[in-house]
Structures are given as structure tokens and as C-alpha cells.
């Protein structure tokens, strides 16, 4: 899948709907925002991006409660939803997408394998929701698959 052309279509659709976007990224390290902003004119859609790789950053920048991270784990549906909600609360965007996961090669546990990614999405005035994925491949493949899934999740918000 060509992420750049997918991003272009997504930006056009968001622009047409008059929607602004914020990103909150952990395991993708800003890759979602980077691909979106590779396209000229993205600034009328991409309002801002947060790279919150550490648990402290998730708490300080997005307001994710440390107790939630302790209880559910940084890689969880609950944290992905809290990240998306926090990004929306701390921006002028209409919609926020968040990603947290284990890109590997390390960091896995018995219950959280390499490739596990949670995506969160929140639209202003609505409840956040999340998706769970387990992507195959190496670190780069997992990160790119997470970006593609984030783009799909965002496209679904336009329906």
C-alpha cells in the first residue's frame, strides 16, 4: 500500500468535510504526522501532533492518568483511547487518532507480543473508541502497518 497516496486522499476528504486532525503517537514516533505533512497544504487539516513515547510524556502532554498506565499498561485499548481524548482536549482539532504498541524487536511479554498495536480515535462530542491489531514483520513493518491502520480508522470517521 502506498501510504503517501492514501494520506493524500485522506487529507482531501478531511478538507472537504472541513475537519481538522490531531495525532498522538507512541510506537510510530510521529510517522503518521510525518506522512500526512509530506503533502503540501496539509496544514489546513493537520492541526498538531504529539509524540509521546514515554509514559511520562503520555501523562504530561496528553493527560493520561498514571494510574491508568499502571493498571492497563501503556499498550492497551484504555490508554489508546485516553491518548486520543487527550490530544483532542489539548488541540483545536475536530478529531484525534492515537497509536500505542510494541514495534519490537524487544518489549514483548507473554500477553503482549511484538506487533501488538492499539489505535484510538476520538471525534469531538463523541466517545473515544479503539482497535486492537497484531501486525507481522520487523519493527519497520509494524510501524508502517500501524500507520496504514490509522489512516483506515480515520477514513471510517468520515462516514
N, CA, C and O of each residue as an XYZ file, in Angstrom:
636
protein
N       0.840     -1.187      0.000
C       0.000      0.000      0.000
C       0.879      1.242      0.000
O       1.864      1.324      0.734
N       0.517      2.177     -0.810
C       1.249      3.431     -0.890
C       0.678      4.392      0.147
O      -0.396      4.963     -0.047
N       1.399      4.563      1.241
C       0.905      5.396      2.339
C       0.742      6.853      1.942
O      -0.168      7.531      2.418
N       1.612      7.332      1.078
C       1.542      8.738      0.674
C       0.265      9.036     -0.119
O      -0.392     10.049      0.122
N      -0.084      8.163     -1.055
C      -1.311      8.406     -1.826
C      -2.544      8.208     -0.951
O      -3.548      8.896     -1.137
N      -2.484      7.286     -0.008
C      -3.591      7.119      0.945
C      -3.739      8.380      1.786
O      -4.851      8.852      2.021
N      -2.616      8.919      2.237
C      -2.638     10.148      3.038
C      -3.213     11.309      2.238
O      -3.966     12.128      2.764
N      -2.852     11.370      0.966
C      -3.359     12.437      0.098
C      -4.885     12.383      0.004
O      -5.559     13.406      0.122
N      -5.417     11.187     -0.208
C      -6.871     11.004     -0.298
C      -7.539     11.350      1.025
O      -8.603     11.969      1.051
N      -6.912     10.948      2.113
C      -7.453     11.233      3.441
C      -7.501     12.740      3.695
O      -8.502     13.264      4.184
N      -6.422     13.422      3.362
C      -6.392     14.879      3.531
C      -7.468     15.565      2.691
O      -8.130     16.491      3.160
N      -7.638     15.111      1.457
C      -8.683     15.681      0.596
C     -10.063     15.491      1.209
O     -10.885     16.407      1.201
N     -10.312     14.298      1.741
C     -11.617     14.002      2.344
C     -11.845     14.844      3.596
O     -12.941     15.366      3.802
N     -10.824     14.978      4.425
C     -10.944     15.796      5.638
C     -11.134     17.264      5.271
O     -11.937     17.968      5.882
N     -10.396     17.711      4.280
C     -10.517     19.095      3.817
C     -11.945     19.353      3.330
O     -12.553     20.367      3.672
N     -12.467     18.434      2.536
C     -13.821     18.558      2.015
C     -14.883     18.559      3.100
O     -15.924     19.202      2.967
N     -14.609     17.832      4.177
C     -15.557     17.770      5.299
C     -15.332     18.909      6.295
O     -16.102     19.070      7.242
N     -14.276     19.699      6.080
C     -13.975     20.803      6.985
C     -13.479     20.356      8.348
O     -13.716     21.027      9.353
N     -12.787     19.219      8.382
C     -12.313     18.651      9.649
C     -10.815     18.846      9.829
O     -10.037     18.742      8.881
N     -10.427     19.131     11.072
C      -9.008     19.250     11.432
C      -8.629     18.048     12.289
O      -9.464     17.491     13.001
N      -7.371     17.658     12.211
C      -6.886     16.427     12.807
C      -5.717     16.670     13.751
O      -4.857     17.512     13.491
N      -5.695     15.918     14.858
C      -4.529     15.858     15.749
C      -4.090     14.402     15.841
O      -4.912     13.488     15.762
N      -2.788     14.197     16.010
C      -2.251     12.847     16.183
C      -1.567     12.747     17.539
O      -0.984     13.714     18.031
N      -1.647     11.567     18.131
C      -0.941     11.257     19.374
C      -0.257      9.913     19.151
O      -0.921      8.882     19.042
N       1.068      9.931     19.083
C       1.794      8.737     18.665
C       2.827      8.293     19.680
O       3.551      9.101     20.264
N       2.874      6.996     19.871
C       3.916      6.401     20.695
C       4.806      5.545     19.798
O       5.854      6.018     19.358
N       4.423      4.311     19.515
C       5.316      3.399     18.783
C       5.621      3.851     17.355
O       6.615      3.415     16.775
N       4.798      4.701     16.787
C       5.074      5.200     15.438
C       5.959      6.438     15.453
O       6.428      6.868     14.399
N       6.192      7.012     16.613
C       7.159      8.091     16.767
C       6.949      9.296     15.867
O       7.920      9.961     15.504
N       5.728      9.593     15.501
C       5.450     10.746     14.656
C       5.305     10.413     13.175
O       5.155     11.313     12.349
N       5.348      9.136     12.837
C       5.299      8.727     11.429
C       3.954      9.069     10.779
O       3.916      9.412      9.597
N       2.856      8.981     11.527
C       1.548      9.337     10.969
C       1.564     10.804     10.554
O       1.225     11.146      9.421
N       1.960     11.659     11.484
C       2.020     13.101     11.184
C       3.024     13.392     10.083
O       2.776     14.249      9.235
N       4.159     12.691     10.081
C       5.191     12.932      9.066
C       4.676     12.614      7.672
O       4.909     13.386      6.742
N       3.988     11.505      7.508
C       3.482     11.138      6.185
C       2.393     12.117      5.746
O       2.361     12.533      4.588
N       1.507     12.482      6.663
C       0.471     13.465      6.321
C       1.090     14.798      5.900
O       0.648     15.420      4.934
N       2.108     15.227      6.629
C       2.688     16.544      6.357
C       3.751     16.509      5.255
O       4.334     17.544      4.931
N       4.007     15.344      4.683
C       4.817     15.269      3.467
C       4.070     15.880      2.289
O       4.665     16.176      1.253
N       2.772     16.065      2.452
C       1.914     16.560      1.375
C       1.707     18.061      1.547
O       1.276     18.517      2.605
N       2.013     18.816      0.514
C       1.839     20.266      0.552
C       0.382     20.603      0.835
O      -0.530     19.987      0.285
N       0.179     21.580      1.692
C      -1.170     22.007      2.036
C      -1.785     21.245      3.187
O      -2.942     21.484      3.535
N      -1.038     20.331      3.786
C      -1.572     19.527      4.890
C      -1.929     20.369      6.107
O      -2.709     19.939      6.956
N      -1.363     21.562      6.193
C      -1.578     22.389      7.387
C      -3.016     22.842      7.558
O      -3.400     23.247      8.655
N      -3.824     22.784      6.506
C      -5.227     23.138      6.693
C      -6.049     21.981      7.259
O      -7.232     22.149      7.554
N      -5.430     20.809      7.412
C      -6.097     19.651      8.009
C      -5.387     19.213      9.289
O      -6.036     19.000     10.314
N      -4.068     19.079      9.239
C      -3.302     18.612     10.400
C      -3.108     19.790     11.347
O      -2.354     20.718     11.052
N      -3.787     19.745     12.478
C      -3.736     20.842     13.433
C      -2.483     20.747     14.312
O      -1.808     21.749     14.551
N      -2.181     19.539     14.788
C      -0.952     19.313     15.560
C      -0.740     17.825     15.781
O      -1.637     17.005     15.589
N       0.497     17.507     16.199
C       0.841     16.132     16.506
C       1.628     16.065     17.804
O       2.452     16.929     18.102
N       1.352     15.016     18.568
C       2.065     14.757     19.823
C       2.838     13.451     19.666
O       2.265     12.435     19.272
N       4.122     13.471     19.967
C       4.899     12.236     20.048
C       5.140     11.993     21.528
O       5.917     12.696     22.175
N       4.459     10.984     22.047
C       4.503     10.698     23.486
C       5.019      9.274     23.674
O       4.268      8.349     23.983
N       6.309      9.139     23.479
C       6.940      7.821     23.507
C       7.016      7.262     24.925
O       6.808      6.067     25.135
N       7.311      8.114     25.888
C       7.415      7.644     27.274
C       6.067      7.741     27.988
O       5.178      8.484     27.571
N       5.937      6.981     29.062
C       4.721      7.061     29.883
C       4.567      8.459     30.460
O       3.456      8.982     30.545
N       5.688      9.069     30.857
C       5.650     10.423     31.414
C       5.101     11.418     30.395
O       4.323     12.305     30.746
N       5.500     11.271     29.153
C       5.001     12.167     28.096
C       3.501     11.966     27.885
O       2.767     12.931     27.673
N       3.053     10.726     27.943
C       1.616     10.464     27.801
C       0.844     11.196     28.895
O      -0.227     11.749     28.645
N       1.391     11.196     30.099
C       0.738     11.866     31.223
C       0.859     13.382     31.111
O      -0.141     14.093     31.220
N       2.068     13.880     30.894
C       2.302     15.332     30.880
C       1.650     16.029     29.688
O       1.042     17.087     29.849
N       1.770     15.450     28.500
C       1.283     16.128     27.296
C      -0.168     15.816     26.952
O      -0.862     16.652     26.374
N      -0.630     14.621     27.302
C      -1.972     14.203     26.911
C      -2.925     14.019     28.094
O      -4.126     13.828     27.903
N      -2.390     14.078     29.309
C      -3.251     13.915     30.478
C      -3.684     12.485     30.762
O      -4.667     12.264     31.468
N      -2.956     11.506     30.216
C      -3.284     10.109     30.511
C      -2.935      9.858     31.982
O      -1.789     10.063     32.380
N      -3.893      9.423     32.787
C      -3.613      9.212     34.206
C      -2.546      8.134     34.421
O      -2.627      7.057     33.830
N      -1.550      8.419     35.261
C      -0.514      7.404     35.516
C      -1.109      6.114     36.078
O      -0.588      5.027     35.830
N      -2.196      6.235     36.830
C      -2.852      5.040     37.395
C      -3.409      4.152     36.286
O      -3.400      2.927     36.401
N      -3.893      4.773     35.216
C      -4.414      4.007     34.084
C      -3.283      3.244     33.405
O      -3.432      2.069     33.068
N      -2.156      3.917     33.207
C      -0.999      3.251     32.597
C      -0.530      2.106     33.481
O      -0.193      1.032     32.983
N      -0.508      2.333     34.787
C      -0.087      1.290     35.739
C      -1.039      0.100     35.697
O      -0.601     -1.051     35.683
N      -2.334      0.377     35.676
C      -3.347     -0.687     35.725
C      -3.468     -1.441     34.400
O      -3.436     -2.671     34.380
N      -3.606     -0.702     33.287
C      -3.888     -1.335     31.989
C      -2.634     -1.592     31.172
O      -2.618     -2.466     30.305
N      -1.576     -0.826     31.450
C      -0.361     -0.901     30.647
C      -0.393      0.156     29.568
O      -1.460      0.521     29.074
N       0.781      0.649     29.201
C       0.864      1.688     28.172
C       0.335      1.191     26.835
O      -0.194      1.971     26.043
N       0.477     -0.101     26.585
C      -0.033     -0.693     25.353
C      -1.360     -1.364     25.687
O      -1.410     -2.541     26.047
N      -2.431     -0.588     25.559
C      -3.767     -1.070     25.903
C      -4.817     -0.226     25.197
O      -4.548      0.893     24.759
N      -5.999     -0.776     25.097
C      -7.125     -0.044     24.499
C      -7.435      1.200     25.314
O      -7.696      2.268     24.760
N      -7.405      1.057     26.632
C      -7.738      2.175     27.508
C      -6.781      3.348     27.326
O      -7.208      4.501     27.280
N      -5.498      3.054     27.225
C      -4.511      4.124     27.052
C      -4.621      4.734     25.655
O      -4.489      5.949     25.507
N      -4.858      3.920     24.635
C      -5.029      4.469     23.283
C      -6.213      5.438     23.250
O      -6.127      6.506     22.643
N      -7.306      5.070     23.895
C      -8.476      5.949     23.937
C      -8.184      7.216     24.733
O      -8.598      8.306     24.340
N      -7.477      7.076     25.844
C      -7.125      8.245     26.659
C      -6.174      9.169     25.909
O      -6.263     10.390     26.042
N      -5.270      8.603     25.125
C      -4.359      9.410     24.312
C      -5.141     10.214     23.274
O      -4.893     11.406     23.096
N      -6.078      9.568     22.594
C      -6.877     10.258     21.581
C      -7.716     11.365     22.217
O      -7.800     12.472     21.686
N      -8.328     11.062     23.346
C      -9.135     12.064     24.055
C      -8.272     13.227     24.509
O      -8.665     14.387     24.380
N      -7.090     12.917     25.043
C      -6.174     13.959     25.497
C      -5.694     14.849     24.369
O      -5.580     16.063     24.539
N      -5.411     14.253     23.211
C      -4.972     15.045     22.059
C      -6.092     15.977     21.594
O      -5.843     17.120     21.213
N      -7.298     15.485     21.630
C      -8.437     16.315     21.236
C      -8.648     17.456     22.235
O      -8.895     18.597     21.846
N      -8.548     17.132     23.518
C      -8.734     18.137     24.573
C      -7.665     19.223     24.532
O      -7.905     20.350     24.966
N      -6.482     18.888     24.009
C      -5.357     19.815     24.014
C      -5.067     20.382     22.625
O      -3.936     20.761     22.319
N      -6.099     20.433     21.799
C      -5.931     20.956     20.444
C      -7.223     21.631     19.990
O      -8.244     21.607     20.678
N      -7.138     22.226     18.819
C      -8.321     22.816     18.186
C      -8.859     21.882     17.111
O      -9.657     22.296     16.269
N      -8.427     20.625     17.135
C      -8.840     19.654     16.123
C     -10.271     19.174     16.373
O     -10.819     19.324     17.464
N     -10.848     18.598     15.334
C     -12.177     18.006     15.413
C     -12.103     16.516     15.710
O     -13.061     15.909     16.189
N     -10.956     15.947     15.418
C     -10.778     14.511     15.506
C      -9.331     14.220     15.862
O      -8.423     14.921     15.416
N      -9.115     13.180     16.671
C      -7.749     12.794     17.022
C      -7.589     11.287     16.867
O      -8.504     10.511     17.146
N      -6.414     10.900     16.417
C      -6.064      9.491     16.328
C      -4.842      9.270     17.197
O      -3.960     10.124     17.273
N      -4.794      8.104     17.860
C      -3.671      7.772     18.740
C      -3.202      6.358     18.447
O      -3.980      5.507     18.014
N      -1.914      6.119     18.689
C      -1.356      4.786     18.493
C      -0.360      4.481     19.603
O       0.478      5.310     19.957
N      -0.473      3.275     20.140
C       0.474      2.778     21.134
C       0.666      1.289     20.864
O      -0.297      0.579     20.573
N       1.894      0.821     20.961
C       2.120     -0.577     20.641
C       3.544     -1.022     20.902
O       4.362     -0.288     21.456
N       3.813     -2.241     20.487
C       5.131     -2.851     20.649
C       5.666     -3.169     19.256
O       5.307     -4.181     18.654
N       6.525     -2.292     18.758
C       7.059     -2.461     17.404
C       8.204     -3.469     17.357
O       8.522     -3.999     16.292
N       8.825     -3.737     18.511
C       9.877     -4.732     18.574
C      11.247     -4.164     18.218
O      11.352     -2.970     17.940
N      12.267     -4.955     18.218
C      12.197     -6.397     18.446
C      12.008     -6.784     19.913
O      11.607     -7.913     20.197
N      12.286     -5.874     20.851
C      12.096     -6.188     22.269
C      10.799     -5.614     22.780
O      10.004     -5.064     22.017
N      10.586     -5.744     24.085
C       9.445     -5.140     24.748
C       8.225     -6.026     24.878
O       7.247     -5.636     25.516
N       8.261     -7.216     24.286
C       7.103     -8.094     24.333
C       7.008     -8.817     25.672
O       7.999     -8.985     26.382
N       5.791     -9.237     25.994
C       5.538    -10.085     27.162
C       4.705    -11.270     26.692
O       4.375    -11.372     25.511
N       4.368    -12.161     27.610
C       3.535    -13.316     27.254
C       2.165    -12.901     26.737
O       1.591    -13.565     25.873
N       1.642    -11.796     27.272
C       0.298    -11.354     26.876
C       0.315    -10.222     25.857
O      -0.719     -9.884     25.282
N       1.484     -9.640     25.633
C       1.593     -8.533     24.683
C       2.771     -8.786     23.743
O       3.909     -8.419     24.037
N       2.470     -9.431     22.589
C       3.545     -9.807     21.652
C       4.051     -8.626     20.825
O       3.396     -7.588     20.726
N       5.220     -8.807     20.243
C       5.713     -7.846     19.262
C       4.671     -7.760     18.142
O       4.148     -8.776     17.686
N       4.386     -6.549     17.718
C       3.386     -6.334     16.678
C       2.026     -5.925     17.216
O       1.149     -5.524     16.451
N       1.843     -6.026     18.548
C       0.575     -5.604     19.152
C       0.466     -4.084     19.112
O       1.346     -3.379     19.604
N      -0.613     -3.588     18.527
C      -0.837     -2.152     18.399
C      -2.296     -1.849     18.723
O      -3.208     -2.522     18.242
N      -2.495     -0.832     19.538
C      -3.835     -0.310     19.791
C      -3.927      1.067     19.161
O      -3.050      1.910     19.346
N      -4.998      1.283     18.417
C      -5.293      2.581     17.829
C      -6.510      3.140     18.549
O      -7.482      2.426     18.801
N      -6.445      4.411     18.874
C      -7.586      5.085     19.464
C      -8.025      6.217     18.563
O      -7.213      6.809     17.852
N      -9.311      6.518     18.594
C      -9.834      7.641     17.812
C     -10.918      8.319     18.630
O     -11.697      7.667     19.326
N     -10.950      9.634     18.533
C     -11.968     10.395     19.237
C     -12.382     11.573     18.371
O     -11.543     12.325     17.875
N     -13.664     11.718     18.203
C     -14.214     12.868     17.470
C     -14.906     13.757     18.488
O     -15.601     13.269     19.379
N     -14.718     15.042     18.358
C     -15.281     15.994     19.310
C     -16.773     15.731     19.503
O     -17.529     15.617     18.538
N     -17.182     15.636     20.773
C     -18.580     15.391     21.101
C     -18.967     13.922     21.135
O     -20.124     13.588     21.393
N     -18.002     13.041     20.876
C     -18.281     11.595     20.878
C     -17.327     10.878     21.826
O     -16.311     11.431     22.247
N     -17.669      9.653     22.149
C     -16.813      8.819     22.982
C     -15.646      8.289     22.147
O     -15.794      8.009     20.957
N     -14.501      8.159     22.782
C     -13.347      7.542     22.121
C     -13.610      6.051     21.938
O     -14.351      5.430     22.700
N     -12.989      5.506     20.921
C     -13.037      4.055     20.720
C     -11.667      3.579     20.260
O     -10.805      4.381     19.901
N     -11.478      2.273     20.276
C     -10.158      1.744     19.925
C     -10.268      0.469     19.115
O     -11.318     -0.171     19.052
N      -9.148      0.120     18.498
C      -8.998     -1.121     17.745
C      -7.709     -1.798     18.194
O      -6.726     -1.137     18.528
N      -7.731     -3.115     18.197
C      -6.546     -3.911     18.532
C      -6.075     -4.630     17.276
O      -6.873     -5.216     16.543
N      -4.767     -4.576     17.037
C      -4.167     -5.262     15.896
C      -2.897     -5.971     16.361
O      -2.242     -5.539     17.309
N      -2.564     -7.052     15.687
C      -1.246     -7.671     15.842
C      -0.677     -7.791     14.435
O      -1.140     -8.595     13.625
N       0.344     -6.969     14.161
C       0.927     -6.908     12.831
C       2.186     -7.772     12.760
O       2.975     -7.796     13.705
N       2.378     -8.483     11.644
C       3.593     -9.291     11.479
C       4.754     -8.431     10.975
O       4.574     -7.307     10.508
N       5.934     -9.002     11.088
C       7.098     -8.366     10.488
C       8.024     -7.721     11.494
O       7.841     -7.820     12.707
N       9.029     -7.056     10.943
C      10.018     -6.390     11.782
C       9.488     -5.027     12.244
O       8.353     -4.654     11.950
N      10.317     -4.317     12.953
C       9.937     -3.019     13.523
C       9.375     -2.058     12.473
O       8.331     -1.441     12.688
N      10.062     -1.935     11.347
C       9.615     -1.025     10.289
C       8.263     -1.457      9.732
O       7.399     -0.618      9.477
N       8.076     -2.758      9.542
C       6.813     -3.273      9.002
C       5.656     -3.022      9.969
O       4.560     -2.650      9.549
N       5.901     -3.224     11.246
C       4.857     -2.992     12.257
C       4.470     -1.518     12.273
O       3.286     -1.184     12.308
N       5.447     -0.658     12.246
C       5.163      0.784     12.281
C       4.392      1.234     11.039
O       3.445      2.013     11.149
N       4.786      0.753      9.869
C       4.079      1.133      8.637
C       2.663      0.562      8.629
O       1.730      1.227      8.177
N       2.497     -0.650      9.118
C       1.156     -1.246      9.195
C       0.277     -0.456     10.167
O      -0.920     -0.294      9.934
N       0.867      0.028     11.242
C       0.112      0.840     12.198
C      -0.344      2.150     11.559
O      -1.464      2.598     11.804
N       0.500      2.762     10.752
C       0.128      3.990     10.046
C      -1.025      3.703      9.089
O      -1.999      4.454      9.051
N      -0.920      2.622      8.316
C      -1.980      2.263      7.368
C      -3.300      2.029      8.106
O      -4.355      2.465      7.647
N      -3.239      1.348      9.238
C      -4.459      1.087     10.019
C      -5.019      2.384     10.586
O      -6.237      2.547     10.663
N      -4.153      3.303     10.983
C      -4.609      4.609     11.486
C      -5.322      5.381     10.375
O      -6.351      6.012     10.615
N      -4.775      5.330      9.166
C      -5.414      6.002      8.034
C      -6.790      5.390      7.756
O      -7.749      6.113      7.484
N      -6.888      4.059      7.825
C      -8.186      3.386      7.628
C      -9.183      3.792      8.707
O     -10.353      4.051      8.423
N      -8.706      3.843      9.947
C      -9.577      4.229     11.064
C     -10.080      5.653     10.864
O     -11.260      5.931     11.079
N      -9.204      6.543     10.458
C      -9.605      7.937     10.219
C     -10.596      8.037      9.060
O     -11.570      8.785      9.143
N     -10.357      7.299      7.992
C     -11.266      7.323      6.840
C     -12.661      6.864      7.260
O     -13.662      7.379      6.764
N     -12.725      5.906      8.164
C     -14.004      5.415      8.665
C     -14.779      6.438      9.468
O     -15.993      6.312      9.632
N     -14.090      7.448      9.968
C     -14.756      8.511     10.742
C     -15.513      9.477      9.866
O     -16.297     10.284     10.366
N     -15.292      9.410      8.567
C     -15.951     10.327      7.634
C     -17.328      9.841      7.223
O     -18.120     10.603      6.667
N     -17.616      8.580      7.495
C     -18.909      8.000      7.079
C     -20.059      8.521      7.924
O     -21.208      8.137      7.707
